[in-house]
Amino acid sequence: MPKGFLPMNHSEMMEKGWEQVDFVYVCGDAYVDHSSFGMAIIARVLESHGYKIGLVCQPDWRNKESVQEYGEPHLGFLVSAGNMDSMVNHYTVAKKRRNMDAYSPGGIMGKRPDYAATVYCNLIRQTYKKTPIIIGGIEASLRRLAHYDYWSGKVRRSILLDAGADLISYGMGERSIVEIADALDAGLDIRDITFIDGTVYKTRNEDSIYDAIRLPDYEEISTDKTAYANSFRIQYQNTDAFNGKRLYECYGGKTFVVQNPPQKPLSTEELDAVYALPYMRAWHPSYDAQGGIPAFGEIKFSLTSNRGCYGECNFCALNFHQGRIVQSRSHASIIAEAIQFTKEKDFKGYIHDVGGPTAEFRKPACRKQMVAGACKNRRCLFPRPCSNMEVSHEDYIALLRKLRALPKVKKVFVRSGIRFDYLLADKDRTFLTELCKYHVSGQLRVAPEHITDNVLSKMGKPPVSVYNEFVREFEKTNAELKKEQYVVPYLMSSHPGSKLEDAIALAEYLNQHHLNPQQVQDFYPTPGTVSTCMYYTGLDPLTMKPVYVATNPHEKAMQRALIQYRDPKNHALVREALEKAGRKDLIGTSPKCLIRPQRTDENRRQGKFKAAPKRRAR
């Protein structure tokens, strides 16, 4: 067995001198022993507490023997679909099969099933009827209660029931997984482990559920969209570790799925300890012949400095998974990892990123969050920055300066998203200056997502005036530095609230500012987001007001085409959209027009087009 890696099969377990593992970890991803991969973190955390872990990566889900590699584990099975929801991993927003799986050897697609966590658990249950099964990872975390599933077009039950598992460890599970392991090791029956924060369990005894809010029953929310939106709002308001309540929902009048409050955020010392575990910082050598794991390439020389985000974009599921309270590693921890980079033979001197969900967030939004939690009915940045928010880039600037000063480091990039509204809220422009001077290479990608305030408000994003101010500041700073650098905006089409008129307004904005986006994200309704709830119900769950939703594939195609109106293959859709919206004034030859009139024989006869001069043959 390659020295230092966790065992991937029975023979590698025997090489370690083990007769049995405590946990078998079944995962939809290939094995990359790095802190950017959830499987590696959980396995190494358990190992650091004395538990033996055997990995089963990408088992053949058509063969129950594929999960029997180690026999029955001493304490239980851990199951995860991997770093991504398996349905997002497999399908585009148009529900077309993707060609590559970045978490599989050589990028080969088809190494995991659809709804992978559920399939793996059912596979285990075919042989191990009573062995505890604990599921975790992003797929289980965001499907922990009843949820709208875009791919099947219906409300699915909690994954706990469909998978036949015993417990869910949701969110960032370093603390809860150790508490579960310790409880099992102490001899507790898995059915009695109902008291751990950050877990979801099932019971038939409603009287045993205490200090909890009962959500609408599954039978109600699966048929009534208003009830679904109400249920989602309650869940959204109880995602905080300090003030979130216990929640539960009933299935068939007999079974109750109970979500305990989230685990408390890790301290800086605890987070440092997680990142100091003995990761091999490589994929398992058995994948070498297939070219390795593509997802590892970009993150190998990137640094995670924080987790959690109080930006709260409505289309993002971070609030349900990592929470709003920012936790950060110490400078010493991050610099120690960077020094490791410089010792690796393929390090070229470039640190690809220093950040997290939002790059410059290095502490909670305000002091009260670590005592009373994040506000239930107020946001930190939307619709405008909260007056209680402590805005400062000083700690992040200091960290970047230390990293730049390391021997063998040529450049430190900041490629995680930055919040331009947070940046502008800081009266000190030192960060913007140093960002432009040292941490951008020609282009800075930011995410305004749209430009009409109608759509931005549904996204939970600041008004377009804030983005425009940022662009002016960025251009001014680069002019002073005598640098030619540009802002490249991320844009999204067909988000709830976006009508054809909004998409046209966005196209006009792009034309006016001479922007030609090469990549556009069509809104993808994934589990656990406010926007997905809007998409399914036609209601904003936070206000219960109606929201326009483009669900027709053809209208969605027109909205997307408008963002890339310069592409000739989109002209037919753009023309149709403009005609439908009564905006034929944008079809013509003037600078404000998006596309030219169609070239027809009738147009030529009327003199609307001049014949192109013939080129002389050479």
C-alpha positions in Angstrom: 0.0 0.0 0.0 1.3 3.5 -0.8 2.8 4.8 2.5 0.6 7.4 4.2 -2.7 6.9 2.3 -5.7 5.4 4.0 -6.6 1.8 2.8 -8.7 1.5 -0.3 -9.2 -2.3 -0.1 -8.9 -5.3 2.2 -5.3 -6.1 1.3 -4.2 -2.5 2.1 -6.1 -2.8 5.4 -4.1 -6.0 6.2 -0.8 -4.3 5.4 -1.6 -1.8 8.1 -2.0 -4.7 10.5 -5.8 -4.2 11.0 -8.2 -7.1 11.2 -11.3 -4.9 11.0 -12.0 -1.2 10.3 -14.2 0.9 12.6 -15.9 2.6 9.7 -16.2 1.9 6.0 -16.4 5.1 4.1 -18.3 4.7 0.8 -17.9 7.7 -1.6 -18.9 8.7 -5.1 -15.6 10.5 -5.6 -12.2 9.1 -6.3 -9.7 9.2 -3.4 -7.8 12.5 -3.2 -6.1 12.9 0.1 -6.4 16.7 0.4 -8.3 19.1 2.6 -10.4 20.4 -0.3 -12.1 17.0 -0.4 -14.8 16.3 2.2 -14.1 12.5 2.3 -10.4 13.2 3.2 -11.3 15.7 5.9 -13.8 13.4 7.7 -11.6 10.3 7.4 -8.5 12.1 8.7 -10.5 13.7 11.5 -11.7 10.3 12.6 -8.3 8.9 12.3 -6.9 11.6 14.5 -9.3 10.4 17.2 -8.1 6.8 17.0 -10.6 5.3 14.6 -9.7 3.0 11.7 -11.2 4.0 8.3 -11.4 1.9 5.2 -12.3 3.7 1.9 -14.6 2.3 -0.8 -14.4 4.8 -3.6 -16.8 4.7 -6.6 -18.0 1.2 -6.0 -20.0 -0.7 -8.7 -23.5 0.1 -7.6 -24.8 -2.8 -9.7 -22.9 -5.3 -7.5 -23.6 -5.5 -3.8 -20.2 -7.2 -3.3 -18.5 -3.9 -4.2 -19.3 -2.5 -0.7 -18.3 -5.7 1.1 -14.6 -5.1 0.7 -13.8 -5.0 4.4 -16.7 -7.1 5.7 -18.8 -5.6 8.4 -17.2 -2.6 10.1 -16.9 -2.4 13.8 -19.1 0.7 14.2 -20.8 1.5 10.9 -20.8 2.8 7.3 -20.2 6.4 6.3 -21.7 7.3 2.9 -21.3 10.4 0.7 -22.1 11.2 -2.9 -18.9 13.2 -3.0 -17.9 16.9 -3.3 -20.9 17.6 -5.5 -24.6 16.6 -5.6 -24.5 13.6 -8.0 -27.3 15.1 -10.1 -25.5 18.4 -10.6 -22.3 16.4 -11.4 -24.2 14.4 -14.1 -26.5 16.9 -15.7 -26.5 20.4 -17.2 -29.4 22.7 -16.4 -30.9 21.5 -19.7 -30.9 18.0 -18.1 -28.4 16.8 -20.7 -25.7 14.4 -19.6 -22.3 16.0 -19.0 -19.3 14.6 -20.8 -16.8 14.7 -17.9 -16.7 14.0 -14.2 -13.9 16.0 -12.7 -13.8 13.9 -9.6 -13.3 10.6 -11.4 -10.0 9.2 -12.8 -9.2 10.7 -16.1 -12.5 12.6 -15.9 -14.5 9.6 -17.0 -18.2 10.0 -16.6 -20.4 7.1 -15.3 -18.4 6.1 -12.2 -21.2 6.9 -9.9 -25.0 6.5 -10.1 -27.7 9.2 -10.1 -28.8 10.0 -6.5 -25.6 8.3 -5.4 -25.9 8.6 -1.7 -29.3 6.9 -1.7 -28.2 4.2 -4.1 -25.1 3.4 -2.0 -27.1 3.1 1.2 -29.6 0.8 -0.4 -26.7 -1.3 -1.7 -25.3 -1.6 1.8 -28.7 -2.5 3.2 -29.0 -5.5 0.9 -26.3 -7.2 3.0 -25.9 -5.4 6.2 -29.5 -5.1 7.6 -28.7 -3.6 11.0 -25.3 -2.0 10.7 -25.5 1.7 11.3 -25.3 3.9 8.2 -24.5 7.6 8.5 -24.7 9.8 5.4 -23.1 13.2 4.9 -21.7 15.5 2.3 -23.4 18.1 0.2 -26.0 15.8 -1.3 -27.3 14.5 2.0 -26.9 17.9 3.7 -29.1 19.8 1.2 -31.6 16.9 1.0 -32.0 16.4 4.7 -35.6 17.3 4.8 -38.3 17.1 2.1 -37.1 19.1 -0.9 -38.0 20.0 -4.5 -36.0 17.9 -6.9 -35.5 19.6 -10.2 -34.5 16.5 -12.1 -37.6 14.5 -11.3 -39.8 17.6 -11.1 -41.4 16.6 -7.7 -41.0 17.0 -4.0 -38.9 14.2 -2.6 -38.8 12.9 0.9 -35.9 13.4 3.2 -32.9 11.4 1.9 -32.8 9.7 5.3 -36.0 7.8 4.4 -35.2 7.1 0.8 -31.7 5.9 1.6 -32.7 3.7 4.5 -29.9 5.3 6.6 -30.0 5.9 10.3 -28.5 9.3 10.7 -27.4 12.4 8.6 -24.4 14.5 9.6 -25.2 17.7 7.8 -23.2 20.9 7.3 -19.5 20.8 8.0 -19.3 17.6 10.0 -15.9 17.5 11.7 -17.4 17.9 15.2 -20.6 15.9 14.8 -18.9 12.9 13.1 -16.6 12.5 16.1 -19.5 12.7 18.5 -21.4 10.1 16.6 -18.3 7.8 16.5 -17.7 8.2 20.2 -21.4 7.5 21.0 -21.3 4.3 18.9 -17.9 3.3 20.4 -19.4 3.7 23.9 -22.0 1.1 23.0 -25.0 3.4 22.3 -27.5 2.0 19.8 -27.7 4.2 16.7 -31.5 4.7 17.3 -30.6 6.4 20.6 -28.2 8.9 19.1 -30.8 11.7 18.8 -29.0 14.4 20.8 -26.1 15.6 18.6 -26.2 19.0 17.0 -25.7 18.9 13.2 -27.6 15.6 12.8 -30.9 14.4 11.4 -32.6 11.3 12.8 -36.0 9.5 12.4 -38.4 8.4 15.0 -42.0 7.1 15.4 -42.4 8.7 18.8 -43.5 12.3 18.4 -43.6 12.7 22.2 -39.8 12.2 22.3 -39.2 15.3 20.2 -38.7 18.3 22.5 -38.4 22.1 22.1 -39.0 21.9 18.4 -41.0 23.4 15.6 -43.2 21.1 13.6 -43.1 21.8 9.9 -46.0 21.1 7.5 -46.4 17.4 6.8 -44.8 15.9 3.7 -48.2 15.0 2.3 -49.1 18.7 2.4 -46.0 20.3 1.0 -45.8 17.7 -1.8 -49.2 19.0 -3.1 -49.5 22.6 -1.9 -46.8 25.0 -3.1 -47.8 27.7 -0.5 -47.2 25.1 2.3 -43.9 24.2 0.7 -42.8 27.9 0.7 -43.9 28.3 4.3 -41.9 25.2 5.3 -38.8 26.4 3.5 -39.0 29.9 5.1 -39.0 28.3 8.6 -36.0 26.1 7.7 -34.2 29.1 6.3 -34.8 31.1 9.5 -33.3 28.2 11.6 -30.0 27.6 9.9 -28.0 29.4 12.6 -26.0 27.5 15.2 -26.8 29.9 18.0 -30.5 30.6 17.5 -31.7 27.9 15.2 -34.5 25.7 16.6 -35.0 21.9 16.2 -37.3 21.2 13.3 -39.3 18.1 12.3 -41.7 16.9 9.7 -44.1 14.0 9.6 -44.5 11.4 6.9 -47.7 9.3 6.6 -48.8 10.2 10.1 -46.3 7.7 11.5 -42.7 8.6 10.8 -41.0 11.8 11.9 -37.7 13.2 10.6 -36.0 15.4 13.1 -33.3 18.0 12.3 -31.3 19.0 15.3 -29.9 22.5 15.4 -26.6 23.1 13.5 -23.2 22.5 15.1 -21.4 25.5 16.5 -18.7 27.0 14.2 -15.2 25.8 14.7 -12.8 28.1 16.4 -9.7 29.2 14.6 -7.6 26.7 16.6 -10.0 23.9 15.7 -10.0 24.8 12.0 -6.2 25.0 12.0 -6.1 21.5 13.5 -8.3 20.2 10.7 -6.0 21.6 8.1 -2.9 20.4 9.9 -3.9 16.7 9.6 -1.4 14.4 7.7 -3.0 14.7 4.2 -0.8 13.3 1.4 -1.8 16.3 -0.8 -2.2 14.0 -3.8 -4.6 11.6 -5.5 -4.1 7.9 -4.7 -1.3 6.5 -7.0 -3.7 3.9 -8.4 -5.1 6.6 -10.6 -1.8 7.6 -12.2 -2.3 5.4 -15.2 -5.6 7.1 -16.0 -4.2 10.6 -15.8 -5.2 11.4 -12.2 -8.2 13.4 -10.9 -9.0 16.6 -12.9 -10.6 18.5 -10.0 -7.3 18.3 -8.1 -5.4 20.4 -10.6 -6.9 23.9 -9.8 -7.0 23.4 -6.0 -3.6 21.8 -5.5 -1.9 25.2 -5.1 -4.9 27.1 -3.7 -5.3 28.0 0.0 -8.6 27.9 1.9 -8.6 30.7 4.4 -12.2 30.7 5.5 -15.6 29.0 5.5 -19.1 30.4 5.9 -20.6 33.3 4.1 -22.9 36.2 5.1 -23.3 37.3 1.5 -26.5 35.2 1.2 -27.1 35.2 -2.5 -30.5 33.6 -2.9 -29.3 31.1 -5.5 -26.5 29.8 -3.2 -26.9 26.9 -0.8 -24.1 27.9 1.6 -26.5 29.2 4.2 -27.9 25.7 4.5 -24.5 23.9 4.5 -21.7 26.1 5.9 -23.9 28.8 7.6 -23.6 32.6 7.7 -20.9 32.8 10.4 -17.5 33.2 8.9 -14.7 31.0 10.4 -11.1 31.5 9.4 -7.7 29.8 9.7 -4.8 31.6 11.4 -2.1 33.2 9.3 0.4 30.7 10.7 -1.7 27.8 9.5 -2.2 29.2 6.0 1.5 30.2 5.6 2.6 26.7 6.8 0.6 25.2 4.0 2.0 27.7 1.5 5.5 26.8 2.5 4.6 23.1 1.7 3.7 24.3 -1.8 7.2 25.7 -2.3 8.7 22.3 -1.5 6.8 20.4 -4.2 8.7 19.8 -7.4 5.8 20.9 -9.7 5.2 24.3 -7.9 6.0 27.1 -10.4 5.8 30.0 -7.9 2.1 30.7 -8.4 -0.5 30.4 -5.6 -3.8 30.1 -7.5 -6.2 31.4 -4.8 -6.5 32.5 -1.2 -10.0 32.5 0.0 -13.2 30.6 0.4 -16.9 31.2 -0.4 -16.0 34.9 -0.4 -12.3 35.7 -0.5 -12.1 38.7 1.7 -14.3 37.5 4.6 -12.0 36.8 7.5 -14.3 37.2 10.5 -18.0 37.2 11.5 -20.0 40.2 10.2 -20.5 41.7 13.6 -19.5 40.9 17.2 -22.9 39.7 18.3 -22.9 36.8 15.8 -20.7 34.6 18.0 -23.0 35.1 20.9 -26.5 35.6 19.6 -26.1 34.2 16.1 -26.9 35.7 12.7 -30.2 37.7 12.5 -33.2 35.7 11.5 -35.0 38.4 9.6 -32.1 40.7 8.5 -29.2 40.2 6.1 -25.8 41.6 6.5 -25.3 43.0 3.0 -28.7 43.1 1.4 -30.5 45.4 0.5 -27.6 47.5 1.8 -24.7 46.9 4.3 -26.0 46.7 7.9 -24.8 49.5 10.1 -23.6 47.0 12.7 -21.3 45.2 10.2 -17.6 45.6 11.0 -16.0 46.3 7.6 -12.3 45.8 7.3 -9.8 44.2 4.9 -6.8 44.7 7.2 -6.4 41.1 8.2 -6.8 39.8 4.6 -4.3 42.4 3.4 -1.8 41.4 6.0 -2.2 37.7 5.1 -1.7 38.4 1.4 1.4 40.5 2.1 3.0 37.6 4.1 2.3 35.1 1.3 3.8 37.4 -1.3 6.9 37.7 0.8 7.6 33.9 0.9 10.7 32.7 -0.9 9.9 31.0 -4.3 6.4 32.6 -4.5 6.2 34.7 -7.6 2.5 35.7 -7.5 -0.5 35.2 -5.3 -3.9 35.3 -7.1 -7.3 36.0 -5.6 -9.7 34.0 -7.7 -12.4 33.3 -5.1 -15.4 35.6 -5.5 -15.0 39.0 -3.9 -18.0 41.0 -2.7 -17.7 44.3 -4.4 -20.4 45.8 -2.2 -18.4 44.8 0.9 -15.3 46.3 -0.7 -17.0 49.6 -1.4 -18.3 49.7 2.2 -14.7 49.9 3.4 -13.6 53.5 3.3 -10.0 52.5 3.1 -9.1 51.6 -0.5 -5.8 49.8 0.3 -7.2 46.4 -0.5 -8.5 47.5 -3.9 -5.1 49.1 -4.7 -3.2 45.9 -3.7 -5.7 43.7 -5.4 -5.1 45.5 -8.7 -1.3 45.8 -8.2 -0.5 42.3 -7.0 -3.3 39.8 -7.2 -5.0 40.2 -10.6 -3.5 39.2 -14.0 -5.4 41.1 -16.6 -8.9 40.2 -15.6 -10.9 40.2 -12.4 -13.9 38.0 -12.3 -16.8 39.4 -10.2 -20.5 38.4 -10.0 -23.0 41.1 -10.5 -25.2 38.3 -12.1 -27.6 40.8 -13.6 -28.2 44.5 -14.0 -32.0 45.2 -13.5 -32.8 45.9 -9.9 -36.0 43.8 -10.3 -33.9 40.7 -10.8 -31.1 41.6 -8.5 -33.6 42.0 -5.6 -34.8 38.4 -6.2 -31.2 37.3 -6.2 -30.3 39.0 -3.0 -27.7 41.1 -4.8 -27.0 44.8 -4.5 -28.4 47.3 -7.1 -26.6 47.7 -10.4 -25.5 51.2 -9.2 -23.2 49.5 -6.7 -21.6 47.4 -9.4 -21.2 50.4 -11.7 -19.4 52.3 -8.9 -17.1 49.3 -8.3 -16.2 49.2 -12.0 -15.4 52.9 -11.9 -13.2 52.5 -8.8 -11.4 49.5 -10.4 -10.7 51.4 -13.6 -9.5 54.5 -11.7 -7.2 52.4 -9.6 -5.7 50.6 -12.6 -5.2 53.9 -14.4 -3.3 55.2 -11.4 -1.2 52.1 -11.4 -0.7 52.3 -15.2 -2.1 48.8 -15.6 -4.5 47.6 -18.3 -6.9 45.3 -16.5 -10.6 44.6 -16.8 -13.6 43.4 -14.8 -15.2 40.3 -16.3 -18.7 39.9 -15.0 -20.4 36.6 -14.2 -24.0 36.7 -15.5 -27.0 34.5 -15.0 -30.0 34.1 -17.2 -33.6 33.1 -16.3 -33.3 33.6 -12.6 -36.7 33.8 -10.9 -38.0 37.4 -11.4 -36.4 37.7 -14.8 -38.8 38.5 -17.6 -37.9 38.9 -21.3 -37.8 42.7 -20.7 -35.1 42.2 -18.0 -33.1 40.0 -20.3 -33.3 42.6 -23.1 -32.3 45.4 -20.6 -29.2 43.2 -19.7 -28.3 42.9 -23.4 -28.6 46.7 -23.9 -26.3 47.2 -20.9 -23.7 44.8 -22.4 -24.0 46.6 -25.7 -23.6 50.0 -24.1 -20.5 48.9 -22.1 -19.0 46.9 -25.0 -19.1 43.6 -23.1 -19.1 40.2 -24.8 -19.5 37.5 -22.2 -18.2 34.1 -23.3 -19.8 32.1 -20.4 -23.3 32.4 -19.1 -24.9 30.4 -16.4 -28.6 29.6 -16.8 -30.2 29.5 -13.4 -29.9 25.9 -12.0 -32.6 25.0 -9.4 -30.5 22.9 -6.9 -31.7 21.8 -3.5 -31.4 24.2 -0.5 -31.7 27.6 -2.1 -34.2 30.4 -1.8 -34.2 30.8 -5.6 -35.1 27.1 -6.1 -38.0 27.6 -3.8 -39.1 30.5 -6.0 -38.6 28.5 -9.1 -40.9 25.7 -7.8 -43.5 27.6 -6.0 -43.6 31.0 -7.9 -43.4 32.6 -4.4 -40.6 34.4 -2.6 -40.5 32.3 0.6 -39.1 35.2 2.6 -42.0 37.5 1.8 -44.6 35.1 0.3 -45.1 37.5 -2.6 -45.5 36.1 -6.1 -42.5 35.9 -8.4 -42.4 35.6 -12.1 -40.6 32.4 -13.2 -39.4 31.5 -16.7 -39.9 27.7 -16.8 -40.6 27.3 -20.5 -37.4 25.9 -22.2 -37.9 28.1 -25.2 -38.2 31.3 -23.2 -35.2 30.3 -21.1 -33.3 29.8 -24.4 -34.3 33.3 -25.5 -33.1 34.9 -22.3 -29.8 33.1 -22.5 -29.3 34.1 -26.2 -29.9 37.7 -25.4 -26.9 37.8 -23.1 -24.8 36.5 -26.0 -26.6 38.4 -28.7 -23.4 38.9 -30.7 -23.1 35.2 -31.5 -24.6 34.7 -35.0 -26.0 31.3 -33.9 -28.2 33.2 -31.4 -29.6 35.8 -33.8 -32.8 33.9 -34.6 -33.7 33.6 -30.9 -32.7 37.2 -30.2 -34.9 38.5 -33.1 -37.8 36.4 -31.8 -37.4 37.7 -28.3 -37.2 41.4 -29.5 -40.2 41.0 -31.7 -42.2 39.3 -28.9 -41.3 42.0 -26.4 -42.2 44.8 -28.9 -38.5 46.0 -29.1 -38.0 46.0 -32.9 -36.2 49.3 -32.3 -33.2 47.1 -31.3 -33.1 45.5 -34.7 -31.2 47.7 -37.2 -27.8 49.2 -38.0 -27.5 51.9 -35.4 -25.0 51.5 -32.5 -27.9 50.9 -30.0 -29.2 47.9 -32.0 -28.4 44.4 -30.9 -28.8 42.7 -34.3 -29.1 43.7 -37.9 -32.3 43.1 -40.0 -32.5 39.8 -41.8 -30.9 39.9 -45.3 -33.7 39.0 -47.6 -34.3 39.7 -51.3 -37.1 42.1 -50.4 -34.7 44.1 -48.1 -32.2 44.3 -50.9 -34.8 45.6 -53.3 -35.8 48.3 -50.8 -32.2 49.4 -50.4 -31.9 48.4 -46.8 -28.6 46.7 -47.5 -25.8 47.6 -49.8 -24.2 44.8 -51.7 -20.7 44.1 -50.4 -18.0 44.9 -52.9 -16.6 42.0 -54.7 -13.1 41.0 -53.9 -10.7 40.7 -56.7 -9.3 37.2 -57.0 -5.6 36.8 -56.3 
